[in-house]
């Protein structure tokens, strides 16, 4: 059965990757599709954050990136998933929800509103499970989206204490014109250790005419492909959405059965390299796949990895990493020659000759202090040099007299790195140079992790 009906996503009889914070980034979504998922949901992204983003076509990666002014990509997608990826947002406001939908709708197959997340961050903002007791707000948000969005709209909820109230809520949601409804069969305060309430999901499925997507069966019922079919039968649902089992092994979608973790990890790393997935996010996702095998040599090596290169080495993919990086370097040179440096190019990297004949690696990066904790990029770079037995970084800073702005070049292991962005202080200029160096090396620069917008590029370029 085809996933799409014309230009509309069909939610009937489907296997679906659930929205999962930090997990549902591009490599995991593509892997799930490879293994048999019909539809994949991205991680929940907050409307306020998305409305700060600009849509950028990343020709180097072949992706569409929604990027903050600092260069941080919040959401990344590609043509491979365009007809099967659903964008999930956290929102408590119909106007913001519509704005976000219009921002992303040309690059995704569907729009979903999170109305079940029990995490404190969502609830404090009036989002997620906080909406379960606000039927008027639910109606307003969904009706606005259905009316204004060009893509099918869905939402995901948790059950209420009484099955009758859950059915009433589901019927209200259906009346807004949404294309499907996903139900996680647990109460707001219940966690995975609690049994999933299949009877509640079944009662809702029997009460609505739109496709009902059952969620919450991982580990309890779903531990194999046969478990997926069992969960579907127990709930009477049209489709099944899988979270934790897919987090631990995305090959859960394979009809032939799950693959061994080593093989899955290697496939994940390839996508992570292909799409320049942030090292920190890749490490986290791989740790979930190896969650029961972290004491193995691979698990221990992953725990101590410090860069994308280190991760590739664990699965003997150093050659592939170098090959992809070389290809990207050629592509960057080509696009810069065609279009000029930095012109609407999210990942412009320039090699520039200095007056002394040396070459400097240059990116257009601005140091944003609030994005970092007390430990700065300069501190991270010093520690990395010490671990590698290298001399401490050496900074050379110049001042632009007309406006008292600064630009710094840092020397590390015989190579020079700099940002083309002129900072307001010498201190910030050195920090931005350190960021360029760390990201060129594929090493974390210590940027804070945002739990709802965790996808971060190794390159923070305007």
SEKE-245857 format. One record per residue (C-alpha): x, y, z; residue in three letters. Coordinates in steps of 0.02 Angstrom, whole numbers, plus 50000, padded with zeros to 5 digits. Example, Ala and Ser with C-alpha at 12.3 -4.5 7.8 and 13.67 -1.06 7.14 Angstrom:
506154977550390ALA
506844994750357SER
% end
This chain:
500005000050000UNK
500695017149952UNK
501065029450089UNK
500395044549996UNK
498725046449910UNK
499055059849779UNK
499875073649880UNK
499055068050042UNK
499895056850168UNK
498885041050202UNK
498945035750386UNK
498015019150367UNK
498895002550395UNK
500605010250425UNK
502145007050531UNK
502735023650603UNK
504285029950691UNK
503685039950841UNK
504275057650880UNK
505705056451005UNK
506745070751073UNK
508585069251021UNK
508245052650934UNK
507145058050789UNK
508475067350692UNK
508835063950508UNK
509985048650521UNK
508755038950630UNK
507285043650519UNK
508175037750361UNK
508725021750446UNK
506935018050500UNK
506345020450321UNK
507695008550258UNK
507114995250380UNK
505264996250335UNK
504445011050422UNK
503125019050313UNK
503075036050400UNK
504355044550513UNK
504035058550637UNK
505365071150682UNK
505735075750861UNK
504585088550942UNK
505165106150901UNK
504475121450990UNK
503555134750890UNK
504545149250966UNK
506185141350913UNK
505585137250737UNK
504955154850708UNK
506735161150734UNK
507325150250590UNK
507675153750409UNK
507465140350275UNK
509125136750189UNK
509475124850045UNK
511095116350092UNK
511835111349925UNK
513375103650004UNK
512335090850100UNK
510845090149983UNK
509685095050126UNK
508455108450176UNK
508955116150342UNK
507945127450456UNK
509295137850536UNK
509435150550677UNK
510345166950649UNK
511845159350740UNK
511955145950606UNK
511255131950714UNK
510115120450612UNK
508555116250713UNK
507755104650584UNK
508585095950437UNK
507715085650304UNK
508075079050130UNK
507185073049972UNK
507345054850024UNK
506045057150162UNK
505045071950096UNK
503465061950058UNK
503525052350222UNK
504165063850359UNK
502965072050481UNK
503495087950569UNK
502955088050752UNK
502815104550843UNK
502555109551022UNK
501355124151030UNK
500015132151138UNK
499525145751015UNK
498545143750851UNK
499355158650765UNK
501125152750801UNK
500645135050750UNK
500025141150581UNK
501605151350554UNK
502695136250587UNK
501645125150474UNK
501805137450332UNK
503685138550360UNK
503975119750341UNK
502505113050242UNK
503365112950072UNK
504725101450139UNK
503725088750241UNK
502265076950213UNK
501245081050367UNK
501065092350519UNK
500795085350695UNK
500445093950861UNK
501125086351020UNK
499695085551145UNK
500355071751255UNK
502135075451309UNK
502175074551501UNK
503865083051521UNK
503955098251632UNK
504645109351495UNK
503125106451385UNK
501835107551523UNK
502535123951594UNK
502365131551422UNK
500565125951408UNK
501045113151276UNK
501025094151267UNK
499975085551400UNK
499455102551470UNK
498255103851322UNK
497325087851369UNK
496215097451489UNK
495965112351372UNK
494745106551239UNK
494395124151175UNK
496235127251147UNK
496425110451061UNK
494985114550944UNK
495675131850906UNK
497425125650865UNK
496885110850759UNK
495525120050665UNK
496745134050622UNK
498035121750559UNK
496795111550458UNK
496145127450376UNK
497825135650341UNK
499035121250308UNK
499255113250138UNK
499775096750219UNK
498745084450323UNK
498665088550508UNK
498705075950650UNK
498975076350837UNK
499625064450970UNK
498815063051142UNK
498895052751301UNK
497375044751379UNK
496335052951516UNK
495905044151680UNK
494175039451618UNK
493945030251454UNK
492345040251422UNK
493295056551435UNK
494645049951319UNK
493335045351189UNK
492525062451205UNK
494205070951178UNK
494565059951027UNK
492885064450949UNK
493225082950978UNK
494905081050890UNK
494095071550746UNK
492825085650724UNK
494215098050684UNK
494575089150519UNK
496255081150564UNK
496825066650455UNK
497295054750596UNK
497495053450785UNK
498915045250880UNK
498545038951055UNK
499895034451181UNK
499025022051296UNK
499645029151461UNK
499055042751577UNK
499985059151591UNK
500895053651750UNK
501265035851693UNK
502955030651626UNK
503605015951524UNK
503665004751679UNK
501765005751686UNK
500744994051578UNK
500025001551420UNK
498115002751421UNK
497664993751260UNK
495824993851308UNK
495795012951307UNK
496605013651135UNK
495375000651070UNK
493885010251137UNK
494485026051049UNK
494825016450887UNK
493035010050889UNK
492345027550919UNK
493165037550778UNK
493165035650590UNK
494865043250555UNK
496435032150563UNK
496925028550743UNK
498785026450775UNK
499215016050929UNK
500775020351029UNK
501545014151192UNK
501794995551161UNK
503694995151163UNK
504504982251277UNK
502824977951356UNK
502134970151195UNK
503254975151050UNK
504964966951049UNK
504884959950872UNK
503944962150708UNK
502684949350770UNK
502444960150924UNK
501964974750813UNK
500564964450736UNK
500004958550908UNK
499914976550974UNK
498904981750823UNK
497664967550852UNK
497534971051039UNK
497134989451011UNK
496094988050853UNK
497105002450784UNK
497345006750602UNK
499215009550621UNK
500605007050748UNK
501865020150807UNK
503475013950888UNK
504605023951004UNK
505775015151127UNK
505994998951028UNK
506485009450877UNK
507635019850986UNK
508545004051042UNK
508544995850871UNK
507795004550718UNK
507774987750626UNK
506224983250730UNK
505264988150572UNK
506014973750471UNK
504784959950426UNK
506254947950424UNK
506724952050603UNK
507914963650694UNK
509734965250645UNK
511214963850764UNK
511664980450847UNK
513394981450767UNK
512634981250592UNK
511324994250640UNK
512645005650717UNK
513715004850561UNK
512225009450451UNK
511815023750570UNK
513595030450565UNK
513545030950374UNK
512005042050376UNK
512765052650515UNK
514295055750406UNK
513295058350247UNK
512225071850327UNK
513515079350445UNK
512495074950597UNK
513135083650754UNK
514385072550843UNK
513515074251011UNK
511835068750940UNK
512605054050846UNK
513485048251004UNK
511865049151103UNK
510865039350974UNK
512205025950959UNK
512255024251148UNK
510395020351143UNK
510665006651014UNK
512074999251120UNK
511145002351283UNK
511334984151338UNK
513094982451269UNK
513974997951334UNK
515214987051429UNK
515864979451267UNK
517444986451186UNK
516354995751060UNK
515265003051196UNK
516755008851297UNK
517585016451144UNK
515965025651105UNK
515865032151283UNK
517605039551269UNK
517415046251090UNK
517675064851067UNK
517305067950884UNK
516455061550728UNK
518135054350675UNK
518255044450837UNK
516525037050809UNK
516965031850632UNK
518535023350695UNK
517515012150811UNK
516645004450661UNK
518195005150548UNK
517465018650439UNK
518905031050445UNK
519145029150258UNK
517325033150223UNK
517415048450335UNK
518945055050242UNK
518145051450073UNK
516565061150117UNK
517545075650191UNK
518625076750034UNK
517085076749923UNK
516295090550026UNK
517875100750015UNK
517825099549825UNK
515975104149825UNK
516295119249936UNK
517645125449819UNK
516495123049670UNK
515045132649747UNK
516165146649808UNK
516895148549634UNK
515145148549560UNK
514295159949684UNK
515605168949785UNK
516085165449965UNK
514685164850095UNK
513285169449975UNK
511775160450047UNK
512865145150075UNK
512545137250244UNK
514185127850247UNK
515415139450160UNK
517185135450213UNK
518615145050136UNK
520465141750126UNK
521325158850120UNK
523155163050101UNK
523875175350226UNK
525255187950196UNK
526535176150274UNK
526115162750145UNK
525175151650268UNK
523405145450234UNK
521985148650356UNK
520375138750369UNK
518995151550379UNK
517125150850416UNK
515865164550448UNK
515505160950631UNK
514935172150771UNK
515235167650953UNK
513585168351050UNK
514005168251235UNK
512305162251297UNK
512475146351193UNK
513895140451304UNK
514115136151487UNK
515555142651595UNK
516725131351497UNK
517105140851337UNK
517685134651166UNK
519435140951208UNK
519465129851363UNK
518865114851262UNK
520235118051133UNK
521585119151266UNK
521015102651342UNK
520985094251171UNK
522765100151135UNK
523365093651303UNK
522585076551272UNK
523435075851103UNK
525105081551174UNK
525095097451070UNK
525685114951117UNK
524355126651185UNK
523405136351051UNK
524175152850998UNK
523035167550953UNK
523465182450844UNK
522135196150840UNK
521915211250728UNK
520835226550760UNK
519775235550629UNK
520065253650678UNK
518525261250596UNK
517335252650717UNK
518485244650848UNK
517995226850798UNK
519155211750807UNK
519605195950712UNK
520765182350777UNK
521775168250701UNK
522205153050808UNK
523695141750774UNK
523455123450821UNK
524615109250769UNK
525365119550629UNK
523665124450555UNK
522785141250566UNK
520915144150592UNK
519875159950594UNK
518125166950579UNK
517765180150448UNK
516525188050568UNK
517175203750655UNK
516785202950841UNK
516505217450959UNK
517895211851077UNK
519575203351066UNK
518965189951187UNK
517485185351077UNK
518585185350921UNK
519695172251003UNK
518195161851053UNK
517495161850875UNK
519205156650807UNK
519225142250933UNK
517495136850874UNK
518085136250693UNK
519585125750744UNK
518565113350848UNK
517235111050716UNK
518525108950579UNK
519275094950684UNK
517555087250714UNK
517705090250901UNK
516335096751018UNK
516485115251060UNK
515385113551215UNK
513795121351150UNK
512355118951271UNK
511105105151231UNK
509305111051205UNK
508175095951246UNK
506865101151119UNK
508035107150982UNK
509505095550997UNK
510035094550816UNK
511635104750803UNK
512815106150658UNK
514685104450675UNK
514725120650576UNK
513915136650642UNK
513895146850484UNK
512755160650424UNK
% end
